[in-house]
Amino acid sequence: MVKKDIEPDDPMEMVGVELPGQTEEQLRDMVLCFTEEFVRNGWDENRILFVFRNPMYYGPYMAWKQKGTQYVRSAIHEAMRMWRPHHRPGKSPRGIS
């Protein structure tokens, strides 16, 4: 494998941006975006909550720390209603846990 130094204008360089002072609406949209992605991947409620409670996943964790479990659980249920309209909370789809 060829290794080379990263150039300052490299378009593939990973760049992170912090967005200070989110509004309640922006925070809710971010949480819903995370939960929709996980729900669409077939994850159940407990697995999604694990991600939000894990500091390794900074975005979801920050939202959980600010708003709490019930807030995140509400977003999970909303995402499940959108993407799994026939799913009942507490029951894992396709045996995924």
Secondary structure by P-SEA (a helix, b strand, c coil): cccccccccccccbbbbbbccccaaaaaaaaaaaaaaaaaacccaaaaaaaaacccaaaaaaaaaaccaaaaaaaaaaaaaaccccccccccccccc
